[in-house]
Every structure is written in C-alpha cells, then in structure tokens.
Amino acid sequence: MFSYEGKKALVTGAGRGIGRAIALAFARQGADVALAARSEAELEAVASEIRAFGREAPVLPTDMLKVEAAQELVARATDAMGALHVLVNNAGGILDVPGAIGPLAEATPAAFDGMYSLNVRSPLFAAIAAAKQMAAQASGGAILNIVSIDAVFPAPTEALYGSAKAALVNLTKVLGYEVGKDRVRVNAIAPGVVDTALTAPWLRTEEQRMDRSSFYPINRVGVPDDVAAAAVYLCSDEAEWVSGNVLYGTGGQLATSDVFRWVRTHNAVPESAKI
C-alpha cells in the first residue's frame, strides 16, 4: 500500500485507457479522484467504479485543447474536493486533422498548433496552476505528465506528436526544479506501445500484435495498468525524493523499432540480412 488516504487527485483523459486505469488505481489506494475528459458519459462510468470503493469522484467535462479550460480545471477540481494533492496530465494524443500524422512534408500549421495545444500548452498551464494551488496549501504535492517513448526517440510520421511530448519532458524537468522549494514534485512516464484506443490500429490482428510485442524483451505490448502502477508510485508520499525524472515503461526496451522498420521499408535489404 502507498500513502493516498485523504489525498485529492485530478486525472485528465480519465474516461478510458491509461487515464481510467490511473484514476481507479488511485481510488484503490484511498484517494478521491476528480475526472476530466471531453466525454461526460465515459467519465460517469469511471466515476461509478470509483464510488464503489467509497471514494469521491467529481466529474468535470473539459476540452483540453483549450488552455483556459485546462487552467480553470484545477480550480474546479479543488473546489469540488476541497484541496488538490496530485495532478496527472494524461490527456493528449494525435488529432484527427490533416497533417497531424504523416511525413513532415505534409504537416500543416493548423495541425502543429493543435498538436502542441493538446500535448504541451494545456498540460503545462494545468501543471503551473496545480503547483500554485499545492504551494498555497503548504501540503506539497505531485504532478505527473504522461508523455511517450516518441519524446526520446524519433518516430517517422509521428514527428509533431513526438516533438510535442519531447517539449513536455523538458518542461517537466524545469518545473520540477522550480517548484521543489514548495515540496511539489514533477515527473513523467514515457510508455511504449500500450493497448489503448490510440494504438488500436496497430494491434487489430494477431500478426500485428506479435510484431509489436517482438519489439520488447518482455515480448508483449503494455496495458494501461502497467502505467497506472508506475503512476501510483511516482505520485505517492513514498516517492518524495523523486522529482524531475522520466520513467520509461517500455517492456525492457528503451526504444521501439519504429525507426528500424522505417529504414528497412525504404531501403533495399539483402536476402542474407532479412529477418
């Protein structure tokens, strides 16, 4: 057990996938958890699961593309629960707009702005607001940003996403330095391929799943609970000496083989070297 009794947490992107898993994991440890995402129906379903543990679960529908909404979310969660001790910036991903995914030559300014709004600007200003609230409470706290292995290793066709997550990694470390005086810790988790709606197109068939699993020494893709377990530790009082870090949840492999696949797809490969 980790120390979460009496804690008040806010999780964005909490309606499904990794966010849902983190919210439920915090509730199991004794925290009240405010839930934010665009879909109120999904949030209500998760809230019902959390309330079954005897915990509070305020539902706060929010569009994290809007930085003002992200900033206001911290105040809404604090008002609903009376305090805020943990923020998990999980909302993010790849927008369904032209130029958001694909070669950089096809990127558009609109796609760039949208991807950076969702994956950098809103989580940053939510984190700043949370750090100020935690400092005002004089209680310390933990902020966790969910980034991606793409933040560390280049992923062809995913450059806007990866570069946005890389920016959030840098901001995680800087904010960790700056708010440490208030006993507020700031960390990030960089998962590899986790079985969620975001990665579903890569895992539709058993052959695709086997291919992706083979990237990792542990020989499987991740599941949301893998990330949630790491989040529970990093946001707990037991991790009070851990800040400004990035934890890689990648099944024993720091880099996936996205780059490897891209190069071998576009270059001729001798028969003797094929795998």
C-alpha positions in Angstrom: 0.0 0.0 0.0 1.1 3.5 -0.8 0.1 6.7 1.2 -3.1 8.0 -0.5 -5.6 8.2 2.3 -7.0 11.7 2.4 -5.4 12.6 -0.9 -7.3 14.5 -3.6 -6.2 13.8 -7.2 -7.1 15.1 -10.6 -6.7 12.9 -13.7 -7.2 14.3 -17.2 -8.1 12.0 -20.1 -9.7 9.8 -17.4 -12.6 8.4 -19.4 -10.8 5.4 -20.8 -7.4 3.7 -21.3 -4.4 4.9 -19.3 -6.3 7.7 -17.6 -9.1 5.4 -16.4 -6.5 2.9 -15.1 -4.7 5.6 -13.1 -7.8 7.0 -11.6 -9.0 3.6 -10.5 -5.6 2.8 -9.1 -5.5 6.0 -7.0 -9.0 5.3 -5.7 -8.0 1.7 -4.7 -5.2 3.3 -2.6 -7.7 5.6 -0.8 -7.7 8.8 -2.9 -10.7 10.9 -4.0 -10.3 11.4 -7.8 -11.7 14.2 -9.9 -12.1 13.0 -13.5 -11.7 15.2 -16.6 -12.2 14.5 -20.3 -14.5 15.6 -23.1 -16.9 12.7 -22.8 -19.2 13.1 -19.8 -20.7 9.6 -20.4 -17.3 7.9 -20.2 -16.4 9.9 -17.1 -19.6 9.0 -15.3 -18.9 5.3 -16.0 -15.5 5.6 -14.4 -16.9 7.7 -11.5 -19.3 4.8 -10.7 -16.4 2.4 -10.5 -14.5 4.8 -8.1 -17.5 5.4 -5.9 -17.8 1.7 -5.5 -14.6 1.9 -3.5 -16.2 4.5 -1.2 -14.3 7.4 -2.7 -15.5 10.7 -4.2 -15.3 11.1 -7.9 -16.3 14.6 -9.2 -16.9 14.5 -13.0 -15.5 17.6 -14.8 -16.1 17.5 -18.5 -13.3 19.5 -20.1 -11.8 20.2 -23.6 -8.1 20.1 -23.0 -7.5 21.7 -26.4 -8.5 24.9 -24.8 -5.8 26.2 -22.5 -8.2 28.4 -20.5 -10.3 25.3 -19.7 -7.1 23.4 -18.6 -6.2 26.2 -16.2 -9.8 26.5 -14.8 -9.9 22.7 -14.4 -7.5 22.9 -11.4 -9.7 25.4 -9.6 -12.9 23.3 -10.4 -11.3 20.2 -9.0 -10.0 22.0 -5.9 -13.5 23.5 -5.3 -15.1 20.1 -5.7 -12.8 18.2 -3.4 -11.5 20.9 -1.0 -7.9 20.5 -1.9 -5.5 19.2 -4.6 -2.5 17.0 -3.9 -2.0 15.1 -7.2 -2.4 16.1 -10.9 -1.9 13.6 -13.7 -1.8 15.2 -17.1 -2.8 12.2 -19.2 -5.0 13.8 -21.8 -3.1 14.0 -25.1 -2.6 12.1 -28.3 -2.8 12.6 -32.1 -5.5 14.8 -33.5 -7.6 13.6 -36.5 -6.8 16.6 -38.7 -4.8 16.8 -42.0 -1.1 16.9 -41.4 -1.1 15.7 -37.8 0.3 12.3 -38.8 2.5 11.5 -41.7 5.8 12.8 -43.2 6.8 16.2 -42.0 6.5 17.5 -45.6 2.7 17.0 -45.2 2.5 18.8 -41.8 0.3 21.9 -41.7 0.4 24.9 -39.3 -3.1 24.0 -38.1 -2.0 20.5 -37.2 1.1 21.8 -35.5 -0.9 24.3 -33.4 -3.5 21.7 -32.5 -1.0 19.0 -31.5 1.0 21.5 -29.4 -2.1 22.9 -27.8 -3.2 19.4 -26.7 0.2 17.9 -25.8 2.2 20.8 -24.5 0.3 24.1 -23.8 -2.7 22.8 -21.9 -0.8 20.3 -19.7 1.9 22.9 -18.9 -0.6 25.5 -17.8 -2.6 23.0 -15.8 0.6 21.9 -14.1 1.5 25.5 -13.3 -1.9 26.1 -11.8 -1.7 22.9 -9.8 1.7 23.8 -8.5 0.5 27.2 -7.3 -2.5 25.5 -5.6 -0.3 23.0 -3.9 2.1 25.7 -2.7 -0.8 27.7 -1.3 -2.0 24.7 0.7 1.6 24.2 2.0 1.0 20.5 1.7 3.4 19.6 -1.1 2.1 17.5 -3.9 2.9 15.6 -7.1 2.4 16.4 -10.8 2.8 13.6 -13.3 2.9 14.1 -17.1 2.2 11.1 -19.4 4.5 11.6 -22.4 5.7 8.9 -24.8 8.8 7.0 -25.9 8.4 9.1 -29.1 9.6 12.0 -26.9 13.0 10.4 -26.7 13.4 8.5 -29.9 12.3 9.8 -33.4 9.3 8.1 -34.9 8.9 8.8 -38.6 5.3 10.0 -39.5 4.8 11.0 -35.8 7.1 14.0 -35.6 4.6 16.5 -34.4 3.4 14.2 -31.6 6.9 13.2 -30.6 8.3 16.7 -30.6 5.4 17.9 -28.5 6.0 15.2 -26.0 9.7 16.0 -26.0 8.9 19.6 -25.2 6.7 18.4 -22.3 9.6 16.3 -21.0 11.8 19.4 -20.9 9.1 21.4 -19.2 8.6 18.6 -16.6 12.2 18.8 -15.6 12.3 22.6 -15.4 9.1 22.8 -13.4 10.4 20.2 -11.1 13.4 22.4 -10.3 11.3 25.5 -9.8 8.6 24.2 -7.6 10.7 21.8 -5.4 11.0 24.6 -2.8 7.3 24.1 -2.2 7.7 20.3 -1.9 5.9 19.8 -5.2 7.4 17.1 -7.3 7.1 16.8 -11.1 7.8 13.6 -13.0 6.8 12.0 -16.3 6.1 8.5 -17.6 7.1 7.6 -21.1 5.3 4.5 -22.2 6.0 2.4 -25.3 3.0 0.9 -27.2 0.2 0.4 -24.7 -3.0 -1.3 -25.8 -5.5 1.6 -25.9 -7.8 3.2 -28.4 -4.8 5.3 -29.7 -2.8 2.2 -30.6 -5.7 0.0 -31.7 -4.9 0.4 -35.5 -1.5 -1.2 -34.8 -3.0 -4.2 -32.9 -6.0 -5.2 -35.0 -4.7 -8.6 -36.0 -2.8 -11.3 -34.1 0.1 -10.8 -36.5 0.2 -7.1 -35.8 0.2 -7.8 -32.1 3.0 -10.3 -32.4 5.0 -7.9 -34.5 4.7 -5.1 -32.0 5.3 -7.4 -29.0 8.5 -8.6 -30.5 10.0 -5.1 -30.1 10.2 -5.6 -26.4 12.3 -8.1 -24.4 9.3 -9.0 -22.3 7.5 -9.8 -25.6 4.2 -8.1 -25.1 2.7 -4.6 -25.6 1.8 -2.7 -22.5 -1.6 -2.4 -20.8 -3.0 0.6 -19.0 -2.4 -1.0 -15.6 1.3 -1.1 -16.3 1.4 2.7 -16.5 -1.1 3.0 -13.6 1.2 1.1 -11.3 4.1 3.4 -12.0 1.9 6.4 -11.5 0.8 5.2 -8.1 4.4 5.0 -7.0 5.5 8.3 -8.5 2.6 10.3 -7.0 2.8 8.7 -3.6 4.5 10.1 -0.5 6.9 7.2 -0.7 8.4 8.8 -3.8 9.0 12.1 -2.1 12.7 12.0 -3.1 11.9 11.5 -6.8 11.4 14.6 -9.0 12.3 15.8 -12.4 12.5 12.2 -13.7 11.2 10.3 -16.7 10.2 6.7 -16.0 10.3 4.6 -19.2 7.6 1.9 -19.3 8.7 0.0 -22.4 8.9 -3.7 -21.5 12.7 -3.7 -21.1 13.4 -1.8 -24.3 14.0 2.0 -24.3 13.4 2.4 -28.0 10.8 0.7 -30.1 11.9 -0.3 -33.6 9.8 2.3 -35.4 13.0 3.8 -36.9 14.3 0.4 -37.8 11.1 -0.6 -39.6 11.0 2.7 -41.5 14.6 2.4 -42.8 14.2 -1.3 -43.8 11.0 -0.5 -45.5 12.5 2.2 -47.7 16.0 0.7 -48.3 16.9 -2.4 -50.2 17.8 -5.3 -47.8 20.0 -8.2 -49.0 18.4 -11.6 -48.8 21.1 -12.7 -46.3 20.2 -9.8 -44.0 16.4 -10.1 -43.9 14.8 -11.0 -40.6 
